[in-house]
C-alpha cells in the first residue's frame, strides 16, 4: 500500500488582545457560527472535562462539508489540539492545533496548524487552498472580535420563541422547509431565491421587512434534518450584525401535536449601532432592538407554521412535500 504524503500548513497572526481572550474564543465552539465565517453549524456529541467530540458543518472552497472532530483543550498551555475522526474525501486525515503565545506588549501571536493527507495526490492543492482560505478568514475573525473594546458576552447573545402545535410537527416542518413559498405565505417576506443541492442543503436569499418598516436582504445556508430541525447560518447578515445563526426545532408530542422552537444566536457589530439606531445608541439598545425585530419575524413564521399544521390536521391531509431540491 502506498504511504500517503503528509502536508502541513502554518498560519500566524498577531492580535492586539490577551491570549486568554483568544483562547476562550476558540475553546467555545458553540459560538463559532457567529464568529467564524466558514462555520455553519456545530453539534456536540461528547464532552468530558477538557475533551470533546462534535460534528461540524462548514464551507470549504464554497462547498458545504461536514466532519466529526475530537479536541483537547489545554487552558494552562493555551493550546487546542484537534483531529478529524472520519475525514471526508478527498481528505484522508486532518489534524492540527491552535496555539496562543502572549507577547510583551500584551498582544498575542496566534498560530493555526493543519496536518493532512489526501487520497488523491492531485487533490492536495485543492485541500491546501481551502485550508489557507479558511485559516486566514478565521484568524481575521478572531482579531476582529477580540480587538473590540467589549467582552464577547456583551456582543453575542441567544434567544428563542416557541409555538404550541395542534397539528403535526411534520407539517410545521414542511412549512418552514418550503421557504420558496414564503412570499405568498408570510407578510414580512418580499422575495425568496431558494436552491437546494445536494438534498438537505439549501442556499436561501431573502428580502424581508421588520416591524419598523426596515427592509433587509439576507443570504443563508440552511441544513435540513427532516422532521427534526432546520439550522441556518446567514452568510449576508443585516447591517447591525457581525454574525447570525439559528435553528427551527420540531418536537412531536406523540398525540398529533407538538412544539416548534425558533432559536437565534447573534453577534452585534458595535461599529454599525450608531448608523442603524442613531448616534448615542448603546449595545443594550441594540440587543433590545434585535430581540424584538428578529423575534417578531420568527413569531410570525411560527404562528403561520402552526396554523398551517392545524389546517392540515383539520383537513385530514398529509404533510406537504419537501422543497423542490429534496424531491
VEXVO-380904 format. One record per residue (C-alpha): residue in three letters; x, y, z; residue number from 1. Coordinates in Angstrom, 3 decimals, decimal comma, always signed. Layout:
PT rest       px       py       pz  nr
PT  Ala        X        Y        Z NUM
...
END
This chain:
PT rest       px       py       pz  nr
PT  Unk   +0,000   +0,000   +0,000   1
PT  Unk   +1,329   +3,420   -0,965   2
PT  Unk   +2,019   +5,621   +2,046   3
PT  Unk   +0,094   +8,882   +1,905   4
PT  Unk   +2,167  +12,032   +1,938   5
PT  Unk   +1,568  +14,369   +4,888   6
PT  Unk   +1,089  +18,053   +4,153   7
PT  Unk   +1,490  +20,783   +6,764   8
PT  Unk   +0,292  +24,372   +6,797   9
PT  Unk   +1,002  +27,057   +9,359  10
PT  Unk   -0,827  +30,380   +9,640  11
PT  Unk   +0,047  +33,060  +12,199  12
PT  Unk   -1,434  +36,429  +13,081  13
PT  Unk   -0,517  +38,897  +15,798  14
PT  Unk   -3,659  +40,123  +17,572  15
PT  Unk   -3,878  +43,079  +19,945  16
PT  Unk   -5,732  +41,144  +22,642  17
PT  Unk   -4,802  +38,919  +25,611  18
PT  Unk   -4,041  +35,270  +24,929  19
PT  Unk   -6,703  +34,147  +27,410  20
PT  Unk   -9,389  +36,050  +25,482  21
PT  Unk   -8,371  +34,486  +22,178  22
PT  Unk   -8,102  +31,017  +23,707  23
PT  Unk  -11,623  +31,405  +25,095  24
PT  Unk  -12,997  +32,331  +21,683  25
PT  Unk  -11,545  +29,208  +20,101  26
PT  Unk  -12,379  +26,926  +23,032  27
PT  Unk  -16,122  +27,761  +22,932  28
PT  Unk  -17,086  +26,007  +19,707  29
PT  Unk  -20,803  +26,733  +20,214  30
PT  Unk  -20,212  +30,370  +19,213  31
PT  Unk  -18,206  +29,586  +16,094  32
PT  Unk  -21,104  +30,051  +13,633  33
PT  Unk  -21,398  +33,745  +14,579  34
PT  Unk  -17,643  +34,344  +14,926  35
PT  Unk  -16,087  +32,361  +12,060  36
PT  Unk  -17,474  +32,935   +8,575  37
PT  Unk  -16,799  +29,387   +7,241  38
PT  Unk  -18,535  +27,608  +10,164  39
PT  Unk  -22,209  +26,859   +9,521  40
PT  Unk  -23,263  +24,621  +12,422  41
PT  Unk  -21,776  +22,666  +15,322  42
PT  Unk  -23,410  +19,771  +17,155  43
PT  Unk  -21,752  +18,459  +20,320  44
PT  Unk  -21,628  +14,661  +20,598  45
PT  Unk  -19,475  +14,201  +23,720  46
PT  Unk  -17,946  +16,436  +26,404  47
PT  Unk  -15,716  +15,237  +29,221  48
PT  Unk  -13,693  +17,879  +31,009  49
PT  Unk  -11,168  +19,257  +28,552  50
PT  Unk  -12,000  +16,681  +25,888  51
PT  Unk  -14,861  +16,984  +23,436  52
PT  Unk  -16,246  +15,465  +20,265  53
PT  Unk  -18,526  +17,295  +17,845  54
PT  Unk  -19,835  +17,296  +14,300  55
PT  Unk  -19,145  +20,437  +12,310  56
PT  Unk  -20,558  +21,757   +9,033  57
PT  Unk  -18,516  +24,399   +7,179  58
PT  Unk  -17,936  +25,984   +3,806  59
PT  Unk  -14,713  +24,743   +2,206  60
PT  Unk  -13,956  +26,322   -1,166  61
PT  Unk  -17,638  +27,354   -1,281  62
PT  Unk  -18,829  +23,759   -0,789  63
PT  Unk  -20,675  +22,550   +2,316  64
PT  Unk  -18,590  +19,895   +4,086  65
PT  Unk  -19,193  +18,035   +7,335  66
PT  Unk  -16,931  +16,016   +9,600  67
PT  Unk  -16,607  +14,830  +13,188  68
PT  Unk  -13,690  +16,125  +15,246  69
PT  Unk  -12,147  +15,397  +18,616  70
PT  Unk  -10,437  +18,209  +20,537  71
PT  Unk   -8,280  +18,505  +23,633  72
PT  Unk   -8,423  +21,867  +25,421  73
PT  Unk   -5,396  +22,900  +27,480  74
PT  Unk   -6,032  +26,285  +29,152  75
PT  Unk   -2,738  +26,032  +31,078  76
PT  Unk   -0,646  +25,786  +27,912  77
PT  Unk   -3,090  +27,904  +25,887  78
PT  Unk   -3,425  +25,280  +23,172  79
PT  Unk   -6,299  +23,475  +21,490  80
PT  Unk   -5,455  +20,346  +19,516  81
PT  Unk   -7,898  +18,712  +17,107  82
PT  Unk   -8,247  +15,642  +14,916  83
PT  Unk  -10,929  +14,725  +12,436  84
PT  Unk  -12,387  +11,358  +13,376  85
PT  Unk  -13,502  +10,348   +9,892  86
PT  Unk  -12,338  +12,744   +7,222  87
PT  Unk  -14,392  +13,285   +4,080  88
PT  Unk  -12,710  +12,507   +0,728  89
PT  Unk  -10,581  +13,807   -0,846  90
PT  Unk   -9,141  +14,361   +2,659  91
PT  Unk   -7,744  +11,133   +4,116  92
PT  Unk   -6,797  +12,594   +7,513  93
PT  Unk   -6,717  +16,005   +9,154  94
PT  Unk   -5,357  +17,200  +12,495  95
PT  Unk   -3,774  +20,300  +13,921  96
PT  Unk   -3,598  +22,810  +16,736  97
PT  Unk   -4,351  +26,337  +17,839  98
PT  Unk   -1,510  +27,947  +19,798  99
PT  Unk   -1,658  +31,273  +21,666 100
PT  Unk   +1,663  +32,900  +22,613 101
PT  Unk   +1,467  +36,025  +24,829 102
PT  Unk   +3,645  +38,948  +23,703 103
PT  Unk   +5,393  +41,531  +25,917 104
PT  Unk   +3,132  +44,291  +24,566 105
PT  Unk   +0,001  +42,479  +25,806 106
PT  Unk   -0,912  +41,113  +22,400 107
PT  Unk   -0,856  +37,504  +21,225 108
PT  Unk   +0,722  +35,575  +18,393 109
PT  Unk   -1,988  +33,156  +17,274 110
PT  Unk   -0,835  +30,154  +15,258 111
PT  Unk   -3,131  +27,710  +13,476 112
PT  Unk   -1,507  +24,484  +12,263 113
PT  Unk   -3,043  +21,877   +9,963 114
PT  Unk   -1,548  +18,487   +9,055 115
PT  Unk   -3,374  +16,429   +6,441 116
PT  Unk   -3,096  +13,622   +3,918 117
PT  Unk   -5,075  +13,247   +0,703 118
PT  Unk   -6,471  +10,149   -1,001 119
PT  Unk   -5,573  +11,644   -4,361 120
PT  Unk   -2,249  +13,487   -4,705 121
PT  Unk   -3,874  +15,819   -7,228 122
PT  Unk   -6,382  +16,914   -4,550 123
PT  Unk   -3,694  +18,198   -2,194 124
PT  Unk   -3,656  +21,599   -3,888 125
PT  Unk   -7,451  +21,906   -3,572 126
PT  Unk   -7,290  +20,995   +0,118 127
PT  Unk   -4,417  +23,415   +0,750 128
PT  Unk   -6,368  +26,194   -0,969 129
PT  Unk   -9,351  +25,564   +1,279 130
PT  Unk   -7,218  +25,369   +4,440 131
PT  Unk   -5,355  +28,557   +3,534 132
PT  Unk   -8,541  +30,473   +2,783 133
PT  Unk  -10,427  +29,357   +5,887 134
PT  Unk   -7,416  +29,783   +8,192 135
PT  Unk   -6,878  +33,367   +7,054 136
PT  Unk  -10,576  +34,128   +7,480 137
PT  Unk  -10,703  +32,528  +10,941 138
PT  Unk   -7,647  +34,411  +12,174 139
PT  Unk   -9,069  +37,673  +10,813 140
PT  Unk  -12,399  +36,963  +12,534 141
PT  Unk  -10,639  +36,275  +15,838 142
PT  Unk   -8,808  +39,582  +15,577 143
PT  Unk  -11,955  +41,480  +14,607 144
PT  Unk  -13,876  +40,262  +17,662 145
PT  Unk  -11,062  +40,096  +20,232 146
PT  Unk   -9,746  +43,595  +19,481 147
PT  Unk  -13,107  +45,243  +20,110 148
PT  Unk  -13,401  +47,118  +23,448 149
PT  Unk  -16,229  +44,817  +24,557 150
PT  Unk  -16,421  +41,345  +26,025 151
PT  Unk  -17,829  +38,502  +23,952 152
PT  Unk  -20,772  +38,245  +26,352 153
PT  Unk  -21,685  +41,856  +25,530 154
PT  Unk  -21,590  +41,182  +21,783 155
PT  Unk  -23,025  +37,664  +21,486 156
PT  Unk  -26,382  +36,580  +22,856 157
PT  Unk  -29,071  +33,988  +22,169 158
PT  Unk  -32,848  +33,900  +22,486 159
PT  Unk  -35,758  +31,737  +21,377 160
PT  Unk  -39,513  +31,774  +20,758 161
PT  Unk  -41,913  +28,840  +20,663 162
PT  Unk  -45,323  +27,858  +19,372 163
PT  Unk  -47,591  +25,054  +20,518 164
PT  Unk  -48,882  +22,847  +17,698 165
PT  Unk  -52,346  +21,338  +17,470 166
PT  Unk  -51,312  +19,839  +14,138 167
PT  Unk  -48,420  +17,560  +13,260 168
PT  Unk  -44,858  +18,741  +13,816 169
PT  Unk  -44,016  +17,215  +10,414 170
PT  Unk  -46,446  +19,635   +8,754 171
PT  Unk  -44,900  +22,602  +10,569 172
PT  Unk  -41,508  +21,342   +9,391 173
PT  Unk  -42,804  +21,226   +5,805 174
PT  Unk  -43,956  +24,853   +6,093 175
PT  Unk  -40,518  +26,046   +7,193 176
PT  Unk  -38,723  +23,796   +4,708 177
PT  Unk  -40,703  +25,291   +1,808 178
PT  Unk  -39,146  +28,739   +2,094 179
PT  Unk  -39,680  +29,191   -1,647 180
PT  Unk  -43,400  +29,580   -0,821 181
PT  Unk  -42,867  +32,184   +1,921 182
PT  Unk  -43,523  +35,316   -0,217 183
PT  Unk  -47,164  +34,243   -0,611 184
PT  Unk  -47,458  +32,828   +2,905 185
PT  Unk  -45,627  +35,293   +5,176 186
PT  Unk  -46,355  +39,046   +5,320 187
PT  Unk  -42,758  +40,058   +6,125 188
PT  Unk  -41,156  +38,162   +3,225 189
PT  Unk  -40,999  +40,010   -0,097 190
PT  Unk  -38,733  +37,791   -2,213 191
PT  Unk  -37,047  +34,390   -1,950 192
PT  Unk  -34,500  +32,623   -4,093 193
PT  Unk  -34,028  +29,028   -2,936 194
PT  Unk  -31,582  +26,498   -4,365 195
PT  Unk  -31,102  +23,029   -2,882 196
PT  Unk  -28,163  +20,835   -3,880 197
PT  Unk  -27,446  +18,308   -2,507 198
PT  Unk  -30,768  +17,395   -0,836 199
PT  Unk  -30,957  +18,897   +2,631 200
PT  Unk  -28,516  +21,733   +1,910 201
PT  Unk  -30,313  +24,939   +0,948 202
PT  Unk  -28,937  +28,253   -0,314 203
PT  Unk  -31,579  +30,851   +0,602 204
PT  Unk  -31,595  +34,510   -0,403 205
PT  Unk  -34,460  +36,541   +1,022 206
PT  Unk  -35,825  +40,095   +1,212 207
PT  Unk  -37,674  +40,767   +4,484 208
PT  Unk  -39,282  +43,706   +6,260 209
PT  Unk  -39,161  +44,169  +10,034 210
PT  Unk  -41,964  +45,606  +12,163 211
PT  Unk  -40,492  +49,131  +11,974 212
PT  Unk  -40,550  +49,018   +8,161 213
PT  Unk  -36,811  +48,391   +7,669 214
PT  Unk  -36,018  +46,234   +4,639 215
PT  Unk  -33,175  +43,683   +4,676 216
PT  Unk  -31,666  +41,327   +2,146 217
PT  Unk  -30,044  +38,270   +3,683 218
PT  Unk  -28,443  +35,132   +2,328 219
PT  Unk  -28,277  +31,934   +4,369 220
PT  Unk  -27,165  +28,342   +4,136 221
PT  Unk  -29,756  +26,042   +5,699 222
PT  Unk  -29,133  +22,439   +6,771 223
PT  Unk  -32,317  +20,388   +6,880 224
PT  Unk  -32,694  +17,367   +9,172 225
PT  Unk  -36,156  +16,047   +8,185 226
PT  Unk  -38,849  +16,293  +10,877 227
PT  Unk  -36,212  +17,260  +13,460 228
PT  Unk  -34,676  +20,662  +12,743 229
PT  Unk  -33,609  +23,192  +10,139 230
PT  Unk  -30,482  +25,095  +11,141 231
PT  Unk  -29,109  +28,089   +9,304 232
PT  Unk  -26,190  +30,483   +9,097 233
PT  Unk  -26,578  +33,878   +7,483 234
PT  Unk  -23,755  +34,477   +5,004 235
PT  Unk  -25,010  +38,038   +4,478 236
PT  Unk  -26,473  +39,228   +7,813 237
PT  Unk  -28,234  +42,580   +8,380 238
PT  Unk  -26,020  +45,654   +8,825 239
PT  Unk  -26,231  +45,579  +12,640 240
PT  Unk  -24,707  +42,104  +12,926 241
PT  Unk  -21,279  +40,518  +12,631 242
PT  Unk  -22,924  +37,092  +12,585 243
PT  Unk  -26,307  +35,406  +12,882 244
PT  Unk  -27,143  +31,715  +13,162 245
PT  Unk  -30,232  +29,901  +14,313 246
PT  Unk  -32,485  +26,896  +14,171 247
PT  Unk  -36,067  +25,778  +13,771 248
PT  Unk  -36,632  +22,766  +16,042 249
PT  Unk  -39,679  +20,489  +15,884 250
PT  Unk  -40,794  +18,178  +18,684 251
PT  Unk  -43,912  +15,982  +18,246 252
PT  Unk  -45,846  +15,147  +21,410 253
PT  Unk  -46,986  +11,702  +20,288 254
PT  Unk  -50,639  +12,779  +20,254 255
PT  Unk  -50,768  +14,567  +16,903 256
PT  Unk  -49,416  +17,894  +18,147 257
PT  Unk  -46,118  +19,216  +19,400 258
PT  Unk  -43,893  +22,254  +19,758 259
PT  Unk  -41,757  +24,242  +17,340 260
PT  Unk  -38,924  +26,497  +18,567 261
PT  Unk  -37,167  +29,330  +16,749 262
PT  Unk  -33,663  +29,904  +18,142 263
PT  Unk  -31,288  +32,775  +17,336 264
PT  Unk  -27,659  +33,487  +18,197 265
PT  Unk  -26,311  +36,849  +17,071 266
PT  Unk  -23,082  +38,845  +17,300 267
PT  Unk  -23,566  +42,623  +17,314 268
PT  Unk  -21,344  +44,862  +15,176 269
PT  Unk  -20,642  +47,835  +17,511 270
PT  Unk  -19,451  +49,975  +14,594 271
PT  Unk  -22,895  +49,736  +12,990 272
PT  Unk  -25,015  +50,631  +16,017 273
PT  Unk  -24,978  +54,401  +15,510 274
PT  Unk  -25,699  +54,112  +11,785 275
PT  Unk  -28,679  +51,820  +12,307 276
PT  Unk  -30,142  +53,085  +15,585 277
PT  Unk  -28,822  +56,648  +15,756 278
PT  Unk  -25,948  +58,477  +17,419 279
PT  Unk  -25,567  +57,726  +21,103 280
PT  Unk  -27,300  +54,345  +20,904 281
PT  Unk  -25,851  +51,664  +23,156 282
PT  Unk  -25,151  +47,953  +22,846 283
PT  Unk  -28,002  +47,345  +25,261 284
PT  Unk  -30,388  +49,171  +22,961 285
PT  Unk  -29,052  +47,160  +20,048 286
PT  Unk  -29,775  +43,936  +21,937 287
PT  Unk  -33,330  +45,088  +22,637 288
PT  Unk  -33,851  +46,099  +19,008 289
PT  Unk  -32,516  +42,807  +17,634 290
PT  Unk  -34,519  +40,715  +20,108 291
PT  Unk  -37,713  +42,441  +19,021 292
PT  Unk  -37,027  +42,719  +15,268 293
PT  Unk  -35,757  +39,170  +14,746 294
PT  Unk  -38,164  +37,734  +17,298 295
PT  Unk  -41,177  +39,410  +15,696 296
PT  Unk  -40,444  +37,857  +12,314 297
PT  Unk  -39,803  +34,466  +13,912 298
PT  Unk  -43,037  +34,629  +15,891 299
PT  Unk  -44,926  +35,474  +12,703 300
PT  Unk  -43,406  +32,460  +10,958 301
PT  Unk  -44,135  +30,252  +13,976 302
PT  Unk  -47,779  +31,371  +14,025 303
PT  Unk  -48,238  +30,695  +10,318 304
PT  Unk  -46,468  +27,318  +10,571 305
PT  Unk  -48,735  +26,345  +13,477 306
PT  Unk  -51,836  +27,482  +11,589 307
PT  Unk  -50,722  +25,560   +8,520 308
PT  Unk  -50,204  +22,380  +10,577 309
PT  Unk  -53,583  +22,859  +12,279 310
PT  Unk  -55,266  +23,317   +8,896 311
PT  Unk  -53,685  +20,133   +7,554 312
PT  Unk  -54,891  +18,257  +10,635 313
PT  Unk  -58,436  +19,594  +10,248 314
PT  Unk  -58,475  +18,710   +6,555 315
PT  Unk  -57,019  +15,292   +7,290 316
PT  Unk  -54,342  +15,782   +4,665 317
PT  Unk  -50,740  +14,530   +4,713 318
PT  Unk  -47,864  +16,982   +5,042 319
PT  Unk  -46,723  +18,943   +2,030 320
PT  Unk  -43,723  +17,549   +0,135 321
PT  Unk  -40,299  +18,899   +0,939 322
PT  Unk  -38,730  +21,618   -1,191 323
PT  Unk  -38,096  +21,021   -4,888 324
PT  Unk  -34,424  +20,184   -4,486 325
PT  Unk  -35,170  +17,459   -1,952 326
PT  Unk  -37,645  +15,567   -4,102 327
END
